[in-house]
C-alpha cells in the first residue's frame, strides 16, 4: 500500500474557506482520478503552529507505486495548475510518499 501525504499549513483567516474547498472540491478531484481508493484528513493539534496558522494532513491510499507514478505523471500537473489563486501565498504545502510495510 502506498500512502500519498499532502501537508498544508494555512493562515487562520483562510482556514475555513480552504477546508471547505479541499473537502468539497480537491479531495473528490483526486479520488476521481481513479488511482486512489481512500483518504483521511487530519488537523495537527500538537505541536501547534505559532503565528496564526494551522496545519492539515491529507493521506490518500493507492495499491502500488505504479498507481502513484501514473497519477504523478498524468494528473498531478493539471490539478496543481488549477489551485485557486486566492490561496497562493496563504498556504504552504509539502508532499510525501510512503509505503506501508
URBEL-V419763 format. One record per pair of residues at least 12 apart in sequence whose ideal C-beta (glycine too) atoms are under 6 Angstrom apart, sorted by the first residue. I is the first residue (numbers start at 0). J is the second residue. Records with the same first field share a line. If there is no record, write none. Layout:
BEGIN
I->J + J
END
This chain:
BEGIN
0->60 + 99
1->61 + 64 + 67 + 98
2->58 + 60 + 97
3->59 + 67 + 96
4->58 + 95
5->57 + 94
6->56 + 93
7->55 + 90 + 92
8->52 + 54 + 91
9->53 + 90
10->52 + 89
11->51
13->89
14->53
17->86
26->38
32->70 + 74
34->61 + 66 + 70
35->59 + 61
36->60
37->60
38->59
39->58
40->57
41->56
42->55
END
